[in-house]
Amino acid sequence: MLDLSSGRVVFVGGGAVLLRRQIENSGKVRNALFVEEVSANAKGYEFLYRMETAGR
């Protein structure tokens, strides 16, 4: 189990948009940051892929 009230928690992408109200109302996350760009996860994985394959 993670203690989500002890530090900053970052929620990213479409799931963050869909669940923001429930997360905020749960009282389990004290300090949340929401990145509401729906394609944020895809962009992050694309960036990681490009970095991984750049030297090939």
All heavy atoms as atom14 arrays in JSON, in Angstrom:
{
  "sequence": "MLDLSSGRVVFVGGGAVLLRRQIENSGKVRNALFVEEVSANAKGYEFLYRMETAGR",
  "atom14_mask": [
    [1, 1, 1, 1, 1, 1, 1, 1, 0, 0, 0, 0, 0, 0],
    [1, 1, 1, 1, 1, 1, 1, 1, 0, 0, 0, 0, 0, 0],
    [1, 1, 1, 1, 1, 1, 1, 1, 0, 0, 0, 0, 0, 0],
    [1, 1, 1, 1, 1, 1, 1, 1, 0, 0, 0, 0, 0, 0],
    [1, 1, 1, 1, 1, 1, 0, 0, 0, 0, 0, 0, 0, 0],
    [1, 1, 1, 1, 1, 1, 0, 0, 0, 0, 0, 0, 0, 0],
    [1, 1, 1, 1, 0, 0, 0, 0, 0, 0, 0, 0, 0, 0],
    [1, 1, 1, 1, 1, 1, 1, 1, 1, 1, 1, 0, 0, 0],
    [1, 1, 1, 1, 1, 1, 1, 0, 0, 0, 0, 0, 0, 0],
    [1, 1, 1, 1, 1, 1, 1, 0, 0, 0, 0, 0, 0, 0],
    [1, 1, 1, 1, 1, 1, 1, 1, 1, 1, 1, 0, 0, 0],
    [1, 1, 1, 1, 1, 1, 1, 0, 0, 0, 0, 0, 0, 0],
    [1, 1, 1, 1, 0, 0, 0, 0, 0, 0, 0, 0, 0, 0],
    [1, 1, 1, 1, 0, 0, 0, 0, 0, 0, 0, 0, 0, 0],
    [1, 1, 1, 1, 0, 0, 0, 0, 0, 0, 0, 0, 0, 0],
    [1, 1, 1, 1, 1, 0, 0, 0, 0, 0, 0, 0, 0, 0],
    [1, 1, 1, 1, 1, 1, 1, 0, 0, 0, 0, 0, 0, 0],
    [1, 1, 1, 1, 1, 1, 1, 1, 0, 0, 0, 0, 0, 0],
    [1, 1, 1, 1, 1, 1, 1, 1, 0, 0, 0, 0, 0, 0],
    [1, 1, 1, 1, 1, 1, 1, 1, 1, 1, 1, 0, 0, 0],
    [1, 1, 1, 1, 1, 1, 1, 1, 1, 1, 1, 0, 0, 0],
    [1, 1, 1, 1, 1, 1, 1, 1, 1, 0, 0, 0, 0, 0],
    [1, 1, 1, 1, 1, 1, 1, 1, 0, 0, 0, 0, 0, 0],
    [1, 1, 1, 1, 1, 1, 1, 1, 1, 0, 0, 0, 0, 0],
    [1, 1, 1, 1, 1, 1, 1, 1, 0, 0, 0, 0, 0, 0],
    [1, 1, 1, 1, 1, 1, 0, 0, 0, 0, 0, 0, 0, 0],
    [1, 1, 1, 1, 0, 0, 0, 0, 0, 0, 0, 0, 0, 0],
    [1, 1, 1, 1, 1, 1, 1, 1, 1, 0, 0, 0, 0, 0],
    [1, 1, 1, 1, 1, 1, 1, 0, 0, 0, 0, 0, 0, 0],
    [1, 1, 1, 1, 1, 1, 1, 1, 1, 1, 1, 0, 0, 0],
    [1, 1, 1, 1, 1, 1, 1, 1, 0, 0, 0, 0, 0, 0],
    [1, 1, 1, 1, 1, 0, 0, 0, 0, 0, 0, 0, 0, 0],
    [1, 1, 1, 1, 1, 1, 1, 1, 0, 0, 0, 0, 0, 0],
    [1, 1, 1, 1, 1, 1, 1, 1, 1, 1, 1, 0, 0, 0],
    [1, 1, 1, 1, 1, 1, 1, 0, 0, 0, 0, 0, 0, 0],
    [1, 1, 1, 1, 1, 1, 1, 1, 1, 0, 0, 0, 0, 0],
    [1, 1, 1, 1, 1, 1, 1, 1, 1, 0, 0, 0, 0, 0],
    [1, 1, 1, 1, 1, 1, 1, 0, 0, 0, 0, 0, 0, 0],
    [1, 1, 1, 1, 1, 1, 0, 0, 0, 0, 0, 0, 0, 0],
    [1, 1, 1, 1, 1, 0, 0, 0, 0, 0, 0, 0, 0, 0],
    [1, 1, 1, 1, 1, 1, 1, 1, 0, 0, 0, 0, 0, 0],
    [1, 1, 1, 1, 1, 0, 0, 0, 0, 0, 0, 0, 0, 0],
    [1, 1, 1, 1, 1, 1, 1, 1, 1, 0, 0, 0, 0, 0],
    [1, 1, 1, 1, 0, 0, 0, 0, 0, 0, 0, 0, 0, 0],
    [1, 1, 1, 1, 1, 1, 1, 1, 1, 1, 1, 1, 0, 0],
    [1, 1, 1, 1, 1, 1, 1, 1, 1, 0, 0, 0, 0, 0],
    [1, 1, 1, 1, 1, 1, 1, 1, 1, 1, 1, 0, 0, 0],
    [1, 1, 1, 1, 1, 1, 1, 1, 0, 0, 0, 0, 0, 0],
    [1, 1, 1, 1, 1, 1, 1, 1, 1, 1, 1, 1, 0, 0],
    [1, 1, 1, 1, 1, 1, 1, 1, 1, 1, 1, 0, 0, 0],
    [1, 1, 1, 1, 1, 1, 1, 1, 0, 0, 0, 0, 0, 0],
    [1, 1, 1, 1, 1, 1, 1, 1, 1, 0, 0, 0, 0, 0],
    [1, 1, 1, 1, 1, 1, 1, 0, 0, 0, 0, 0, 0, 0],
    [1, 1, 1, 1, 1, 0, 0, 0, 0, 0, 0, 0, 0, 0],
    [1, 1, 1, 1, 0, 0, 0, 0, 0, 0, 0, 0, 0, 0],
    [1, 1, 1, 1, 1, 1, 1, 1, 1, 1, 1, 0, 0, 0]
  ],
  "atom14_positions": [
    [[0.84, -1.19, 0.0], [0.0, 0.0, 0.0], [0.88, 1.25, 0.0], [1.86, 1.31, 0.71], [-0.9, 0.02, 1.23], [-1.92, -1.11, 1.3], [-3.22, -1.03, 0.06], [-4.06, 0.45, 0.52], [0.0, 0.0, 0.0], [0.0, 0.0, 0.0], [0.0, 0.0, 0.0], [0.0, 0.0, 0.0], [0.0, 0.0, 0.0], [0.0, 0.0, 0.0]],
    [[0.48, 2.21, -0.78], [1.18, 3.49, -0.83], [0.45, 4.51, 0.03], [-0.78, 4.57, 0.03], [1.22, 4.01, -2.27], [2.03, 3.2, -3.26], [1.81, 3.75, -4.66], [3.49, 3.22, -2.92], [0.0, 0.0, 0.0], [0.0, 0.0, 0.0], [0.0, 0.0, 0.0], [0.0, 0.0, 0.0], [0.0, 0.0, 0.0], [0.0, 0.0, 0.0]],
    [[1.23, 5.33, 0.72], [0.65, 6.42, 1.5], [0.63, 7.66, 0.61], [1.66, 8.32, 0.44], [1.47, 6.67, 2.76], [0.9, 7.78, 3.61], [-0.23, 8.25, 3.32], [1.57, 8.19, 4.56], [0.0, 0.0, 0.0], [0.0, 0.0, 0.0], [0.0, 0.0, 0.0], [0.0, 0.0, 0.0], [0.0, 0.0, 0.0], [0.0, 0.0, 0.0]],
    [[-0.5, 7.95, 0.01], [-0.62, 9.06, -0.93], [-0.79, 10.41, -0.24], [-0.91, 11.43, -0.89], [-1.79, 8.81, -1.88], [-1.68, 7.54, -2.72], [-2.91, 7.35, -3.57], [-0.44, 7.56, -3.59], [0.0, 0.0, 0.0], [0.0, 0.0, 0.0], [0.0, 0.0, 0.0], [0.0, 0.0, 0.0], [0.0, 0.0, 0.0], [0.0, 0.0, 0.0]],
    [[-0.81, 10.41, 1.07], [-0.96, 11.67, 1.79], [0.37, 12.23, 2.26], [0.43, 13.34, 2.78], [-1.89, 11.48, 2.99], [-1.29, 10.62, 3.93], [0.0, 0.0, 0.0], [0.0, 0.0, 0.0], [0.0, 0.0, 0.0], [0.0, 0.0, 0.0], [0.0, 0.0, 0.0], [0.0, 0.0, 0.0], [0.0, 0.0, 0.0], [0.0, 0.0, 0.0]],
    [[1.46, 11.51, 2.05], [2.74, 11.94, 2.59], [3.56, 12.79, 1.62], [4.52, 13.42, 2.03], [3.56, 10.73, 3.02], [3.89, 9.95, 1.9], [0.0, 0.0, 0.0], [0.0, 0.0, 0.0], [0.0, 0.0, 0.0], [0.0, 0.0, 0.0], [0.0, 0.0, 0.0], [0.0, 0.0, 0.0], [0.0, 0.0, 0.0], [0.0, 0.0, 0.0]],
    [[3.22, 12.79, 0.35], [4.02, 13.55, -0.62], [3.16, 14.05, -1.76], [1.94, 13.99, -1.73], [0.0, 0.0, 0.0], [0.0, 0.0, 0.0], [0.0, 0.0, 0.0], [0.0, 0.0, 0.0], [0.0, 0.0, 0.0], [0.0, 0.0, 0.0], [0.0, 0.0, 0.0], [0.0, 0.0, 0.0], [0.0, 0.0, 0.0], [0.0, 0.0, 0.0]],
    [[3.81, 14.56, -2.78], [3.11, 15.06, -3.96], [2.83, 13.89, -4.89], [3.71, 13.09, -5.18], [3.96, 16.1, -4.67], [3.24, 16.84, -5.76], [3.91, 18.19, -5.96], [3.18, 19.08, -6.82], [2.21, 19.9, -6.42], [1.87, 19.94, -5.16], [1.61, 20.7, -7.25], [0.0, 0.0, 0.0], [0.0, 0.0, 0.0], [0.0, 0.0, 0.0]],
    [[1.61, 13.83, -5.4], [1.21, 12.77, -6.31], [0.8, 13.41, -7.63], [0.03, 14.37, -7.64], [0.03, 11.94, -5.74], [-0.35, 10.83, -6.69], [0.37, 11.4, -4.38], [0.0, 0.0, 0.0], [0.0, 0.0, 0.0], [0.0, 0.0, 0.0], [0.0, 0.0, 0.0], [0.0, 0.0, 0.0], [0.0, 0.0, 0.0], [0.0, 0.0, 0.0]],
    [[1.32, 12.89, -8.74], [1.04, 13.44, -10.05], [0.14, 12.47, -10.81], [0.49, 11.29, -10.97], [2.33, 13.7, -10.85], [2.02, 14.28, -12.23], [3.26, 14.61, -10.08], [0.0, 0.0, 0.0], [0.0, 0.0, 0.0], [0.0, 0.0, 0.0], [0.0, 0.0, 0.0], [0.0, 0.0, 0.0], [0.0, 0.0, 0.0], [0.0, 0.0, 0.0]],
    [[-0.99, 12.96, -11.28], [-1.92, 12.18, -12.09], [-1.87, 12.75, -13.49], [-2.0, 13.96, -13.69], [-3.35, 12.27, -11.53], [-3.5, 11.64, -10.17], [-3.37, 12.41, -9.03], [-3.75, 10.29, -10.04], [-3.49, 11.84, -7.77], [-3.88, 9.71, -8.79], [-3.75, 10.48, -7.66], [0.0, 0.0, 0.0], [0.0, 0.0, 0.0], [0.0, 0.0, 0.0]],
    [[-1.68, 11.87, -14.49], [-1.41, 12.32, -15.84], [-2.39, 11.71, -16.83], [-2.71, 10.53, -16.77], [0.04, 11.91, -16.25], [0.36, 12.38, -17.66], [1.05, 12.48, -15.27], [0.0, 0.0, 0.0], [0.0, 0.0, 0.0], [0.0, 0.0, 0.0], [0.0, 0.0, 0.0], [0.0, 0.0, 0.0], [0.0, 0.0, 0.0], [0.0, 0.0, 0.0]],
    [[-2.84, 12.54, -17.79], [-3.57, 12.07, -18.93], [-5.07, 11.98, -18.75], [-5.66, 12.57, -17.85], [0.0, 0.0, 0.0], [0.0, 0.0, 0.0], [0.0, 0.0, 0.0], [0.0, 0.0, 0.0], [0.0, 0.0, 0.0], [0.0, 0.0, 0.0], [0.0, 0.0, 0.0], [0.0, 0.0, 0.0], [0.0, 0.0, 0.0], [0.0, 0.0, 0.0]],
    [[-5.69, 11.19, -19.64], [-7.15, 11.07, -19.67], [-7.74, 10.52, -18.39], [-8.8, 10.95, -17.95], [0.0, 0.0, 0.0], [0.0, 0.0, 0.0], [0.0, 0.0, 0.0], [0.0, 0.0, 0.0], [0.0, 0.0, 0.0], [0.0, 0.0, 0.0], [0.0, 0.0, 0.0], [0.0, 0.0, 0.0], [0.0, 0.0, 0.0], [0.0, 0.0, 0.0]],
    [[-7.05, 9.58, -17.75], [-7.53, 9.04, -16.48], [-7.58, 10.1, -15.41], [-8.48, 10.11, -14.57], [0.0, 0.0, 0.0], [0.0, 0.0, 0.0], [0.0, 0.0, 0.0], [0.0, 0.0, 0.0], [0.0, 0.0, 0.0], [0.0, 0.0, 0.0], [0.0, 0.0, 0.0], [0.0, 0.0, 0.0], [0.0, 0.0, 0.0], [0.0, 0.0, 0.0]],
    [[-6.62, 11.02, -15.44], [-6.61, 12.13, -14.47], [-7.84, 13.01, -14.66], [-8.45, 13.46, -13.68], [-5.34, 12.96, -14.63], [0.0, 0.0, 0.0], [0.0, 0.0, 0.0], [0.0, 0.0, 0.0], [0.0, 0.0, 0.0], [0.0, 0.0, 0.0], [0.0, 0.0, 0.0], [0.0, 0.0, 0.0], [0.0, 0.0, 0.0], [0.0, 0.0, 0.0]],
    [[-8.2, 13.23, -15.91], [-9.38, 14.06, -16.2], [-10.64, 13.36, -15.7], [-11.49, 13.97, -15.06], [-9.49, 14.33, -17.72], [-10.78, 15.05, -18.05], [-8.3, 15.14, -18.19], [0.0, 0.0, 0.0], [0.0, 0.0, 0.0], [0.0, 0.0, 0.0], [0.0, 0.0, 0.0], [0.0, 0.0, 0.0], [0.0, 0.0, 0.0], [0.0, 0.0, 0.0]],
    [[-10.76, 12.07, -15.98], [-11.96, 11.33, -15.61], [-12.14, 11.15, -14.1], [-13.26, 11.15, -13.59], [-11.95, 9.95, -16.27], [-12.08, 9.92, -17.79], [-11.9, 8.5, -18.3], [-13.44, 10.47, -18.2], [0.0, 0.0, 0.0], [0.0, 0.0, 0.0], [0.0, 0.0, 0.0], [0.0, 0.0, 0.0], [0.0, 0.0, 0.0], [0.0, 0.0, 0.0]],
    [[-11.03, 10.99, -13.4], [-11.1, 10.64, -11.98], [-10.78, 11.78, -11.02], [-10.79, 11.59, -9.81], [-10.17, 9.47, -11.69], [-10.51, 8.18, -12.43], [-9.44, 7.14, -12.18], [-11.87, 7.67, -12.0], [0.0, 0.0, 0.0], [0.0, 0.0, 0.0], [0.0, 0.0, 0.0], [0.0, 0.0, 0.0], [0.0, 0.0, 0.0], [0.0, 0.0, 0.0]],
    [[-10.51, 12.97, -11.54], [-10.07, 14.08, -10.69], [-11.02, 14.34, -9.53], [-10.61, 14.45, -8.37], [-9.89, 15.35, -11.5], [-9.4, 16.49, -10.65], [-9.09, 17.72, -11.44], [-8.45, 18.69, -10.57], [-7.67, 19.66, -10.99], [-7.42, 19.8, -12.26], [-7.14, 20.5, -10.12], [0.0, 0.0, 0.0], [0.0, 0.0, 0.0], [0.0, 0.0, 0.0]],
    [[-12.3, 14.46, -9.8], [-13.27, 14.77, -8.74], [-13.28, 13.69, -7.66], [-13.28, 14.0, -6.47], [-14.67, 14.93, -9.33], [-15.66, 15.5, -8.34], [-17.04, 15.76, -8.91], [-16.99, 16.29, -10.26], [-17.84, 15.97, -11.23], [-18.83, 15.14, -10.99], [-17.74, 16.49, -12.43], [0.0, 0.0, 0.0], [0.0, 0.0, 0.0], [0.0, 0.0, 0.0]],
    [[-13.26, 12.43, -8.07], [-13.27, 11.33, -7.11], [-11.99, 11.32, -6.27], [-12.02, 11.07, -5.07], [-13.44, 9.98, -7.81], [-14.81, 9.76, -8.39], [-14.97, 10.37, -9.78], [-14.13, 11.13, -10.25], [-16.07, 10.07, -10.44], [0.0, 0.0, 0.0], [0.0, 0.0, 0.0], [0.0, 0.0, 0.0], [0.0, 0.0, 0.0], [0.0, 0.0, 0.0]],
    [[-10.85, 11.57, -6.91], [-9.57, 11.59, -6.19], [-9.55, 12.72, -5.17], [-9.17, 12.53, -4.02], [-8.4, 11.72, -7.19], [-8.27, 10.44, -8.03], [-7.09, 12.01, -6.46], [-7.36, 10.56, -9.22], [0.0, 0.0, 0.0], [0.0, 0.0, 0.0], [0.0, 0.0, 0.0], [0.0, 0.0, 0.0], [0.0, 0.0, 0.0], [0.0, 0.0, 0.0]],
    [[-9.98, 13.9, -5.6], [-9.99, 15.05, -4.69], [-10.95, 14.85, -3.52], [-10.65, 15.25, -2.4], [-10.34, 16.33, -5.46], [-9.26, 16.77, -6.41], [-9.63, 17.97, -7.25], [-10.83, 18.18, -7.52], [-8.72, 18.69, -7.65], [0.0, 0.0, 0.0], [0.0, 0.0, 0.0], [0.0, 0.0, 0.0], [0.0, 0.0, 0.0], [0.0, 0.0, 0.0]],
    [[-12.08, 14.22, -3.78], [-13.07, 14.02, -2.73], [-12.78, 12.83, -1.82], [-13.39, 12.7, -0.77], [-14.47, 13.85, -3.34], [-14.97, 15.13, -3.98], [-14.58, 16.22, -3.58], [-15.83, 15.0, -4.97], [0.0, 0.0, 0.0], [0.0, 0.0, 0.0], [0.0, 0.0, 0.0], [0.0, 0.0, 0.0], [0.0, 0.0, 0.0], [0.0, 0.0, 0.0]],
    [[-11.83, 11.99, -2.21], [-11.55, 10.78, -1.43], [-10.87, 11.08, -0.1], [-10.98, 10.3, 0.84], [-10.68, 9.82, -2.23], [-9.35, 10.31, -2.31], [0.0, 0.0, 0.0], [0.0, 0.0, 0.0], [0.0, 0.0, 0.0], [0.0, 0.0, 0.0], [0.0, 0.0, 0.0], [0.0, 0.0, 0.0], [0.0, 0.0, 0.0], [0.0, 0.0, 0.0]],
    [[-10.12, 12.17, -0.04], [-9.38, 12.5, 1.17], [-8.11, 11.67, 1.34], [-7.42, 11.81, 2.34], [0.0, 0.0, 0.0], [0.0, 0.0, 0.0], [0.0, 0.0, 0.0], [0.0, 0.0, 0.0], [0.0, 0.0, 0.0], [0.0, 0.0, 0.0], [0.0, 0.0, 0.0], [0.0, 0.0, 0.0], [0.0, 0.0, 0.0], [0.0, 0.0, 0.0]],
    [[-7.79, 10.83, 0.38], [-6.61, 9.96, 0.47], [-5.36, 10.6, -0.11], [-4.26, 10.16, 0.16], [-6.88, 8.63, -0.24], [-7.96, 7.81, 0.42], [-8.17, 6.52, -0.31], [-9.26, 5.7, 0.38], [-9.48, 4.42, -0.28], [0.0, 0.0, 0.0], [0.0, 0.0, 0.0], [0.0, 0.0, 0.0], [0.0, 0.0, 0.0], [0.0, 0.0, 0.0]],
    [[-5.54, 11.63, -0.93], [-4.41, 12.31, -1.58], [-4.38, 13.75, -1.09], [-5.3, 14.51, -1.35], [-4.55, 12.27, -3.12], [-3.36, 12.95, -3.77], [-4.68, 10.84, -3.61], [0.0, 0.0, 0.0], [0.0, 0.0, 0.0], [0.0, 0.0, 0.0], [0.0, 0.0, 0.0], [0.0, 0.0, 0.0], [0.0, 0.0, 0.0], [0.0, 0.0, 0.0]],
    [[-3.34, 14.09, -0.37], [-3.26, 15.44, 0.22], [-2.77, 16.48, -0.78], [-3.28, 17.58, -0.84], [-2.35, 15.42, 1.43], [-2.31, 16.76, 2.15], [-1.46, 16.71, 3.38], [-1.97, 15.68, 4.29], [-1.24, 15.04, 5.18], [0.04, 15.3, 5.29], [-1.77, 14.13, 5.96], [0.0, 0.0, 0.0], [0.0, 0.0, 0.0], [0.0, 0.0, 0.0]],
    [[-1.74, 16.15, -1.55], [-1.1, 17.13, -2.41], [-1.02, 16.58, -3.84], [-0.02, 15.99, -4.23], [0.29, 17.44, -1.86], [0.88, 18.7, -2.44], [0.27, 19.37, -3.24], [2.09, 19.01, -2.03], [0.0, 0.0, 0.0], [0.0, 0.0, 0.0], [0.0, 0.0, 0.0], [0.0, 0.0, 0.0], [0.0, 0.0, 0.0], [0.0, 0.0, 0.0]],
    [[-2.07, 16.78, -4.63], [-2.16, 16.21, -5.97], [-1.89, 17.26, -7.03], [-2.27, 18.42, -6.89], [-3.53, 15.61, -6.2], [0.0, 0.0, 0.0], [0.0, 0.0, 0.0], [0.0, 0.0, 0.0], [0.0, 0.0, 0.0], [0.0, 0.0, 0.0], [0.0, 0.0, 0.0], [0.0, 0.0, 0.0], [0.0, 0.0, 0.0], [0.0, 0.0, 0.0]],
    [[-1.23, 16.84, -8.1], [-1.02, 17.66, -9.28], [-1.65, 16.9, -10.44], [-1.35, 15.72, -10.65], [0.47, 17.88, -9.54], [0.84, 18.55, -10.85], [0.32, 19.99, -10.88], [2.33, 18.52, -11.05], [0.0, 0.0, 0.0], [0.0, 0.0, 0.0], [0.0, 0.0, 0.0], [0.0, 0.0, 0.0], [0.0, 0.0, 0.0], [0.0, 0.0, 0.0]],
    [[-2.53, 17.56, -11.19], [-3.21, 16.93, -12.31], [-2.71, 17.53, -13.62], [-2.8, 18.73, -13.83], [-4.73, 17.14, -12.2], [-5.35, 16.39, -11.06], [-5.42, 16.97, -9.8], [-5.84, 15.12, -11.23], [-5.97, 16.29, -8.74], [-6.41, 14.42, -10.18], [-6.47, 15.02, -8.93], [0.0, 0.0, 0.0], [0.0, 0.0, 0.0], [0.0, 0.0, 0.0]],
    [[-2.17, 16.68, -14.49], [-1.8, 17.07, -15.84], [-2.94, 16.58, -16.71], [-3.07, 15.39, -16.99], [-0.46, 16.43, -16.27], [-0.12, 16.82, -17.71], [0.65, 16.83, -15.31], [0.0, 0.0, 0.0], [0.0, 0.0, 0.0], [0.0, 0.0, 0.0], [0.0, 0.0, 0.0], [0.0, 0.0, 0.0], [0.0, 0.0, 0.0], [0.0, 0.0, 0.0]],
    [[-3.78, 17.51, -17.12], [-5.04, 17.13, -17.76], [-4.97, 16.99, -19.28], [-5.98, 16.76, -19.92], [-6.12, 18.14, -17.39], [-6.45, 18.1, -15.91], [-7.62, 18.99, -15.54], [-8.09, 19.77, -16.4], [-8.07, 18.89, -14.39], [0.0, 0.0, 0.0], [0.0, 0.0, 0.0], [0.0, 0.0, 0.0], [0.0, 0.0, 0.0], [0.0, 0.0, 0.0]],
    [[-3.79, 17.08, -19.85], [-3.65, 16.87, -21.28], [-3.91, 15.39, -21.58], [-3.19, 14.51, -21.1], [-2.26, 17.27, -21.75], [-2.11, 17.17, -23.24], [-0.77, 17.68, -23.72], [-0.08, 18.38, -22.96], [-0.42, 17.34, -24.86], [0.0, 0.0, 0.0], [0.0, 0.0, 0.0], [0.0, 0.0, 0.0], [0.0, 0.0, 0.0], [0.0, 0.0, 0.0]],
    [[-4.93, 15.11, -22.36], [-5.38, 13.74, -22.6], [-4.29, 12.88, -23.23], [-4.17, 11.7, -22.92], [-6.66, 13.74, -23.48], [-7.07, 12.33, -23.86], [-7.79, 14.45, -22.75], [0.0, 0.0, 0.0], [0.0, 0.0, 0.0], [0.0, 0.0, 0.0], [0.0, 0.0, 0.0], [0.0, 0.0, 0.0], [0.0, 0.0, 0.0], [0.0, 0.0, 0.0]],
    [[-3.45, 13.47, -24.05], [-2.41, 12.69, -24.73], [-1.07, 12.73, -24.0], [-0.05, 12.33, -24.57], [-2.24, 13.21, -26.16], [-1.84, 14.57, -26.14], [0.0, 0.0, 0.0], [0.0, 0.0, 0.0], [0.0, 0.0, 0.0], [0.0, 0.0, 0.0], [0.0, 0.0, 0.0], [0.0, 0.0, 0.0], [0.0, 0.0, 0.0], [0.0, 0.0, 0.0]],
    [[-1.02, 13.17, -22.77], [0.24, 13.31, -22.03], [0.98, 11.98, -21.9], [2.2, 11.93, -22.06], [-0.01, 13.92, -20.66], [0.0, 0.0, 0.0], [0.0, 0.0, 0.0], [0.0, 0.0, 0.0], [0.0, 0.0, 0.0], [0.0, 0.0, 0.0], [0.0, 0.0, 0.0], [0.0, 0.0, 0.0], [0.0, 0.0, 0.0], [0.0, 0.0, 0.0]],
    [[0.29, 10.91, -21.58], [0.94, 9.6, -21.45], [1.56, 9.15, -22.77], [2.7, 8.7, -22.81], [-0.04, 8.54, -20.96], [-0.31, 8.66, -19.48], [0.6, 8.85, -18.7], [-1.56, 8.55, -19.1], [0.0, 0.0, 0.0], [0.0, 0.0, 0.0], [0.0, 0.0, 0.0], [0.0, 0.0, 0.0], [0.0, 0.0, 0.0], [0.0, 0.0, 0.0]],
    [[0.81, 9.3, -23.85], [1.32, 8.9, -25.17], [2.54, 9.72, -25.55], [3.52, 9.18, -26.08], [0.23, 9.06, -26.21], [0.0, 0.0, 0.0], [0.0, 0.0, 0.0], [0.0, 0.0, 0.0], [0.0, 0.0, 0.0], [0.0, 0.0, 0.0], [0.0, 0.0, 0.0], [0.0, 0.0, 0.0], [0.0, 0.0, 0.0], [0.0, 0.0, 0.0]],
    [[2.52, 11.01, -25.27], [3.67, 11.86, -25.58], [4.88, 11.47, -24.74], [6.01, 11.48, -25.23], [3.32, 13.33, -25.34], [2.38, 13.88, -26.37], [2.05, 15.34, -26.1], [1.11, 15.88, -27.14], [0.79, 17.3, -26.91], [0.0, 0.0, 0.0], [0.0, 0.0, 0.0], [0.0, 0.0, 0.0], [0.0, 0.0, 0.0], [0.0, 0.0, 0.0]],
    [[4.66, 11.13, -23.5], [5.76, 10.7, -22.63], [6.39, 9.41, -23.13], [7.63, 9.29, -23.17], [0.0, 0.0, 0.0], [0.0, 0.0, 0.0], [0.0, 0.0, 0.0], [0.0, 0.0, 0.0], [0.0, 0.0, 0.0], [0.0, 0.0, 0.0], [0.0, 0.0, 0.0], [0.0, 0.0, 0.0], [0.0, 0.0, 0.0], [0.0, 0.0, 0.0]],
    [[5.57, 8.45, -23.51], [6.11, 7.18, -24.02], [6.79, 7.37, -25.37], [7.79, 6.72, -25.67], [5.02, 6.11, -24.1], [4.75, 5.49, -22.76], [3.55, 5.72, -22.09], [5.69, 4.69, -22.13], [3.3, 5.15, -20.85], [5.47, 4.12, -20.9], [4.27, 4.35, -20.26], [4.05, 3.8, -19.03], [0.0, 0.0, 0.0], [0.0, 0.0, 0.0]],
    [[6.27, 8.27, -26.19], [6.94, 8.56, -27.46], [8.33, 9.16, -27.2], [9.31, 8.78, -27.84], [6.11, 9.53, -28.29], [6.78, 9.9, -29.61], [6.02, 10.92, -30.41], [5.12, 11.59, -29.87], [6.32, 11.05, -31.61], [0.0, 0.0, 0.0], [0.0, 0.0, 0.0], [0.0, 0.0, 0.0], [0.0, 0.0, 0.0], [0.0, 0.0, 0.0]],
    [[8.42, 10.07, -26.24], [9.69, 10.67, -25.88], [10.68, 9.6, -25.4], [11.84, 9.57, -25.83], [9.49, 11.73, -24.8], [10.77, 12.32, -24.3], [11.45, 13.27, -25.04], [11.31, 11.91, -23.09], [12.64, 13.81, -24.57], [12.49, 12.44, -22.62], [13.17, 13.4, -23.37], [0.0, 0.0, 0.0], [0.0, 0.0, 0.0], [0.0, 0.0, 0.0]],
    [[10.23, 8.71, -24.52], [11.1, 7.63, -24.03], [11.57, 6.73, -25.17], [12.73, 6.32, -25.22], [10.37, 6.81, -22.97], [10.11, 7.51, -21.64], [9.23, 6.64, -20.76], [11.42, 7.85, -20.95], [0.0, 0.0, 0.0], [0.0, 0.0, 0.0], [0.0, 0.0, 0.0], [0.0, 0.0, 0.0], [0.0, 0.0, 0.0], [0.0, 0.0, 0.0]],
    [[10.66, 6.42, -26.09], [11.01, 5.58, -27.24], [12.07, 6.26, -28.09], [13.06, 5.64, -28.5], [9.77, 5.28, -28.07], [10.09, 4.58, -29.37], [10.4, 3.23, -29.39], [10.11, 5.28, -30.56], [10.71, 2.58, -30.57], [10.43, 4.65, -31.75], [10.72, 3.3, -31.76], [11.05, 2.67, -32.93], [0.0, 0.0, 0.0], [0.0, 0.0, 0.0]],
    [[11.89, 7.54, -28.35], [12.87, 8.28, -29.18], [14.24, 8.33, -28.5], [15.27, 8.21, -29.16], [12.37, 9.68, -29.48], [11.22, 9.71, -30.46], [10.75, 11.15, -30.69], [9.55, 11.18, -31.48], [9.52, 11.25, -32.81], [10.65, 11.32, -33.48], [8.38, 11.3, -33.45], [0.0, 0.0, 0.0], [0.0, 0.0, 0.0], [0.0, 0.0, 0.0]],
    [[14.26, 8.51, -27.2], [15.54, 8.53, -26.47], [16.21, 7.15, -26.51], [17.43, 7.05, -26.64], [15.33, 8.97, -25.02], [14.88, 10.4, -24.85], [16.09, 11.6, -25.47], [15.35, 12.08, -27.02], [0.0, 0.0, 0.0], [0.0, 0.0, 0.0], [0.0, 0.0, 0.0], [0.0, 0.0, 0.0], [0.0, 0.0, 0.0], [0.0, 0.0, 0.0]],
    [[15.4, 6.11, -26.39], [15.93, 4.75, -26.39], [16.49, 4.36, -27.75], [17.5, 3.65, -27.85], [14.83, 3.76, -26.0], [15.24, 2.33, -25.93], [16.21, 2.03, -24.79], [16.16, 2.75, -23.78], [16.99, 1.07, -24.93], [0.0, 0.0, 0.0], [0.0, 0.0, 0.0], [0.0, 0.0, 0.0], [0.0, 0.0, 0.0], [0.0, 0.0, 0.0]],
    [[15.87, 4.81, -28.82], [16.28, 4.41, -30.17], [17.17, 5.44, -30.85], [17.58, 5.22, -32.0], [15.04, 4.14, -31.05], [14.24, 5.33, -31.12], [14.22, 3.0, -30.48], [0.0, 0.0, 0.0], [0.0, 0.0, 0.0], [0.0, 0.0, 0.0], [0.0, 0.0, 0.0], [0.0, 0.0, 0.0], [0.0, 0.0, 0.0], [0.0, 0.0, 0.0]],
    [[17.51, 6.52, -30.22], [18.31, 7.59, -30.85], [19.7, 7.13, -31.23], [20.25, 7.55, -32.24], [18.4, 8.8, -29.92], [0.0, 0.0, 0.0], [0.0, 0.0, 0.0], [0.0, 0.0, 0.0], [0.0, 0.0, 0.0], [0.0, 0.0, 0.0], [0.0, 0.0, 0.0], [0.0, 0.0, 0.0], [0.0, 0.0, 0.0], [0.0, 0.0, 0.0]],
    [[20.3, 6.26, -30.48], [21.67, 5.82, -30.76], [21.8, 4.66, -31.71], [22.88, 4.18, -31.97], [0.0, 0.0, 0.0], [0.0, 0.0, 0.0], [0.0, 0.0, 0.0], [0.0, 0.0, 0.0], [0.0, 0.0, 0.0], [0.0, 0.0, 0.0], [0.0, 0.0, 0.0], [0.0, 0.0, 0.0], [0.0, 0.0, 0.0], [0.0, 0.0, 0.0]],
    [[20.73, 4.19, -32.25], [20.76, 3.0, -33.13], [21.03, 3.35, -34.56], [20.83, 4.32, -35.1], [19.44, 2.23, -33.04], [19.25, 1.64, -31.68], [17.97, 0.89, -31.61], [17.75, 0.49, -30.21], [16.73, -0.16, -29.8], [15.78, -0.53, -30.64], [16.59, -0.49, -28.54], [0.0, 0.0, 0.0], [0.0, 0.0, 0.0], [0.0, 0.0, 0.0]]
  ]
}
